[in-house]
Amino acid sequence: MTEERPVICWDMVRRDLLTYIVLITLVVFSLIPVFWGLATSLKPLDEINRYPPILWPKAVTFDSYYKVLFYSNFPT
């Protein structure tokens, strides 16, 4: 008994591929502000105010998180 090979509809494959490319592009552009915010939260103040801005901090610091958690009224 021989099995029939499925017929590939190349128009559907191209459409699906284009759909996935568009969706992946939208997700990447949507995540850029999240990445930028995370990277900025890990920078010291002098790197935050630097021009031109740098993408990733040269010296990672958690001082901003420490100040928010222990020196502010957050989360009250």
TIVO-2410 file (N, C-alpha, C; in nm, 3 decimals):
# residues 76
REC num residu      c1      c2      c3 atome chaine
REC   1      M   0.084  -0.118   0.000     N      A
REC   1      M   0.000   0.000   0.000    CA      A
REC   1      M   0.089   0.125   0.000     C      A
REC   2      T   0.066   0.212  -0.091     N      A
REC   2      T   0.147   0.333  -0.101    CA      A
REC   2      T   0.067   0.452  -0.049     C      A
REC   3      E   0.139   0.537   0.021     N      A
REC   3      E   0.074   0.658   0.074    CA      A
REC   3      E   0.093   0.772  -0.026     C      A
REC   4      E  -0.009   0.855  -0.034     N      A
REC   4      E   0.001   0.972  -0.120    CA      A
REC   4      E   0.070   1.084  -0.044     C      A
REC   5      R   0.156   1.152  -0.112     N      A
REC   5      R   0.224   1.266  -0.051    CA      A
REC   5      R   0.128   1.385  -0.048     C      A
REC   6      P   0.130   1.460   0.060     N      A
REC   6      P   0.041   1.576   0.066    CA      A
REC   6      P   0.083   1.682  -0.036     C      A
REC   7      V  -0.014   1.750  -0.086     N      A
REC   7      V   0.011   1.857  -0.183    CA      A
REC   7      V   0.042   1.985  -0.106     C      A
REC   8      I   0.151   2.048  -0.142     N      A
REC   8      I   0.190   2.172  -0.076    CA      A
REC   8      I   0.138   2.289  -0.157     C      A
REC   9      C   0.063   2.372  -0.091     N      A
REC   9      C   0.011   2.492  -0.155    CA      A
REC   9      C   0.108   2.606  -0.125     C      A
REC  10      W   0.191   2.641  -0.222     N      A
REC  10      W   0.297   2.739  -0.200    CA      A
REC  10      W   0.242   2.878  -0.173     C      A
REC  11      D   0.123   2.909  -0.223     N      A
REC  11      D   0.064   3.039  -0.192    CA      A
REC  11      D   0.034   3.051  -0.043     C      A
REC  12      M  -0.014   2.944   0.017     N      A
REC  12      M  -0.042   2.946   0.161    CA      A
REC  12      M   0.088   2.953   0.241     C      A
REC  13      V   0.189   2.883   0.195     N      A
REC  13      V   0.318   2.886   0.264    CA      A
REC  13      V   0.376   3.027   0.261     C      A
REC  14      R   0.372   3.091   0.144     N      A
REC  14      R   0.422   3.229   0.134    CA      A
REC  14      R   0.342   3.324   0.222     C      A
REC  15      R   0.210   3.309   0.222     N      A
REC  15      R   0.125   3.395   0.304    CA      A
REC  15      R   0.155   3.376   0.452     C      A
REC  16      D   0.168   3.250   0.494     N      A
REC  16      D   0.199   3.223   0.635    CA      A
REC  16      D   0.337   3.275   0.672     C      A
REC  17      L   0.433   3.257   0.583     N      A
REC  17      L   0.568   3.308   0.610    CA      A
REC  17      L   0.568   3.460   0.622     C      A
REC  18      L   0.499   3.528   0.534     N      A
REC  18      L   0.488   3.673   0.541    CA      A
REC  18      L   0.419   3.716   0.670     C      A
REC  19      T   0.315   3.644   0.709     N      A
REC  19      T   0.244   3.675   0.834    CA      A
REC  19      T   0.338   3.663   0.954     C      A
REC  20      Y   0.416   3.556   0.959     N      A
REC  20      Y   0.509   3.537   1.071    CA      A
REC  20      Y   0.619   3.642   1.071     C      A
REC  21      I   0.667   3.680   0.956     N      A
REC  21      I   0.770   3.785   0.949    CA      A
REC  21      I   0.716   3.917   1.001     C      A
REC  22      V   0.594   3.952   0.962     N      A
REC  22      V   0.532   4.076   1.010    CA      A
REC  22      V   0.510   4.069   1.161     C      A
REC  23      L   0.459   3.957   1.210     N      A
REC  23      L   0.435   3.944   1.354    CA      A
REC  23      L   0.564   3.950   1.435     C      A
REC  24      I   0.668   3.884   1.389     N      A
REC  24      I   0.796   3.888   1.460    CA      A
REC  24      I   0.853   4.029   1.460     C      A
REC  25      T   0.840   4.100   1.349     N      A
REC  25      T   0.887   4.238   1.341    CA      A
REC  25      T   0.810   4.327   1.440     C      A
REC  26      L   0.679   4.310   1.447     N      A
REC  26      L   0.599   4.389   1.541    CA      A
REC  26      L   0.636   4.358   1.686     C      A
REC  27      V   0.660   4.232   1.717     N      A
REC  27      V   0.698   4.195   1.853    CA      A
REC  27      V   0.833   4.256   1.889     C      A
REC  28      V   0.928   4.251   1.797     N      A
REC  28      V   1.061   4.308   1.825    CA      A
REC  28      V   1.048   4.459   1.850     C      A
REC  29      F   0.973   4.529   1.765     N      A
REC  29      F   0.957   4.673   1.784    CA      A
REC  29      F   0.877   4.705   1.910     C      A
REC  30      S   0.790   4.616   1.951     N      A
REC  30      S   0.715   4.637   2.075    CA      A
REC  30      S   0.801   4.615   2.198     C      A
REC  31      L   0.901   4.527   2.188     N      A
REC  31      L   0.986   4.498   2.303    CA      A
REC  31      L   1.104   4.594   2.318     C      A
REC  32      I   1.133   4.674   2.218     N      A
REC  32      I   1.244   4.769   2.227    CA      A
REC  32      I   1.226   4.867   2.344     C      A
REC  33      P   1.107   4.927   2.364     N      A
REC  33      P   1.093   5.017   2.480    CA      A
REC  33      P   1.108   4.945   2.615     C      A
REC  34      V   1.066   4.820   2.623     N      A
REC  34      V   1.083   4.743   2.747    CA      A
REC  34      V   1.231   4.720   2.774     C      A
REC  35      F   1.304   4.681   2.672     N      A
REC  35      F   1.448   4.661   2.687    CA      A
REC  35      F   1.518   4.792   2.723     C      A
REC  36      W   1.479   4.902   2.658     N      A
REC  36      W   1.540   5.032   2.685    CA      A
REC  36      W   1.513   5.074   2.830     C      A
REC  37      G   1.391   5.052   2.878     N      A
REC  37      G   1.357   5.087   3.015    CA      A
REC  37      G   1.435   5.004   3.116     C      A
REC  38      L   1.449   4.875   3.089     N      A
REC  38      L   1.526   4.789   3.178    CA      A
REC  38      L   1.673   4.831   3.178     C      A
REC  39      A   1.728   4.855   3.061     N      A
REC  39      A   1.868   4.896   3.054    CA      A
REC  39      A   1.889   5.030   3.124     C      A
REC  40      T   1.797   5.123   3.108     N      A
REC  40      T   1.809   5.254   3.173    CA      A
REC  40      T   1.797   5.241   3.324     C      A
REC  41      S   1.714   5.151   3.372     N      A
REC  41      S   1.699   5.135   3.516    CA      A
REC  41      S   1.824   5.078   3.581     C      A
REC  42      L   1.909   5.016   3.503     N      A
REC  42      L   2.033   4.959   3.557    CA      A
REC  42      L   2.153   5.051   3.541     C      A
REC  43      K   2.134   5.170   3.485     N      A
REC  43      K   2.244   5.265   3.464    CA      A
REC  43      K   2.256   5.359   3.583     C      A
REC  44      P   2.379   5.403   3.612     N      A
REC  44      P   2.393   5.512   3.709    CA      A
REC  44      P   2.344   5.643   3.646     C      A
REC  45      L   2.319   5.742   3.730     N      A
REC  45      L   2.259   5.868   3.685    CA      A
REC  45      L   2.341   5.938   3.577     C      A
REC  46      D   2.474   5.935   3.586     N      A
REC  46      D   2.555   6.004   3.485    CA      A
REC  46      D   2.543   5.937   3.347     C      A
REC  47      E   2.520   5.807   3.343     N      A
REC  47      E   2.501   5.740   3.214    CA      A
REC  47      E   2.360   5.764   3.159     C      A
REC  48      I   2.263   5.785   3.248     N      A
REC  48      I   2.127   5.814   3.202    CA      A
REC  48      I   2.123   5.949   3.132     C      A
REC  49      N   2.195   6.046   3.186     N      A
REC  49      N   2.193   6.183   3.131    CA      A
REC  49      N   2.296   6.204   3.021     C      A
REC  50      R   2.366   6.102   2.982     N      A
REC  50      R   2.472   6.114   2.881    CA      A
REC  50      R   2.414   6.135   2.741     C      A
REC  51      Y   2.483   6.217   2.662     N      A
REC  51      Y   2.446   6.233   2.522    CA      A
REC  51      Y   2.570   6.212   2.437     C      A
REC  52      P   2.567   6.130   2.339     N      A
REC  52      P   2.457   6.045   2.294    CA      A
REC  52      P   2.436   5.928   2.390     C      A
REC  53      P   2.313   5.881   2.400     N      A
REC  53      P   2.285   5.774   2.496    CA      A
REC  53      P   2.352   5.643   2.455     C      A
REC  54      I   2.381   5.563   2.555     N      A
REC  54      I   2.438   5.431   2.528    CA      A
REC  54      I   2.329   5.327   2.554     C      A
REC  55      L   2.338   5.217   2.483     N      A
REC  55      L   2.234   5.116   2.492    CA      A
REC  55      L   2.241   5.037   2.621     C      A
REC  56      W   2.357   4.986   2.653     N      A
REC  56      W   2.373   4.903   2.772    CA      A
REC  56      W   2.468   4.972   2.868     C      A
REC  57      P   2.440   4.968   2.999     N      A
REC  57      P   2.526   5.040   3.095    CA      A
REC  57      P   2.666   4.980   3.102     C      A
REC  58      K   2.762   5.069   3.120     N      A
REC  58      K   2.900   5.022   3.137    CA      A
REC  58      K   2.919   4.965   3.277     C      A
REC  59      A   2.852   5.026   3.373     N      A
REC  59      A   2.857   4.977   3.511    CA      A
REC  59      A   2.712   4.952   3.556     C      A
REC  60      V   2.676   4.825   3.571     N      A
REC  60      V   2.540   4.790   3.612    CA      A
REC  60      V   2.524   4.819   3.759     C      A
REC  61      T   2.416   4.888   3.795     N      A
REC  61      T   2.390   4.921   3.934    CA      A
REC  61      T   2.242   4.902   3.965     C      A
REC  62      F   2.215   4.860   4.087     N      A
REC  62      F   2.076   4.842   4.132    CA      A
REC  62      F   2.037   4.951   4.230     C      A
REC  63      D   2.110   5.064   4.230     N      A
REC  63      D   2.082   5.174   4.324    CA      A
REC  63      D   1.943   5.231   4.305     C      A
REC  64      S   1.896   5.240   4.184     N      A
REC  64      S   1.762   5.295   4.160    CA      A
REC  64      S   1.655   5.208   4.225     C      A
REC  65      Y   1.669   5.077   4.213     N      A
REC  65      Y   1.574   4.986   4.275    CA      A
REC  65      Y   1.583   4.995   4.428     C      A
REC  66      Y   1.704   5.004   4.479     N      A
REC  66      Y   1.723   5.015   4.624    CA      A
REC  66      Y   1.657   5.142   4.677     C      A
REC  67      K   1.676   5.254   4.607     N      A
REC  67      K   1.616   5.380   4.652    CA      A
REC  67      K   1.464   5.374   4.648     C      A
REC  68      V   1.408   5.314   4.545     N      A
REC  68      V   1.262   5.304   4.535    CA      A
REC  68      V   1.207   5.216   4.645     C      A
REC  69      L   1.273   5.105   4.672     N      A
REC  69      L   1.219   5.011   4.771    CA      A
REC  69      L   1.240   5.056   4.915     C      A
REC  70      F   1.351   5.126   4.945     N      A
REC  70      F   1.383   5.156   5.083    CA      A
REC  70      F   1.376   5.303   5.121     C      A
REC  71      Y   1.380   5.395   5.023     N      A
REC  71      Y   1.379   5.538   5.055    CA      A
REC  71      Y   1.258   5.611   5.002     C      A
REC  72      S   1.159   5.541   4.957     N      A
REC  72      S   1.038   5.607   4.908    CA      A
REC  72      S   0.916   5.542   4.973     C      A
REC  73      N   0.800   5.594   4.944     N      A
REC  73      N   0.677   5.540   5.001    CA      A
REC  73      N   0.619   5.428   4.916     C      A
REC  74      F   0.697   5.372   4.827     N      A
REC  74      F   0.652   5.262   4.744    CA      A
REC  74      F   0.658   5.133   4.824     C      A
REC  75      P   0.569   5.049   4.824     N      A
REC  75      P   0.439   5.038   4.758    CA      A
REC  75      P   0.322   5.070   4.850     C      A
REC  76      T   0.321   5.184   4.911     N      A
REC  76      T   0.208   5.219   4.997    CA      A
REC  76      T   0.106   5.301   4.924     C      A
***
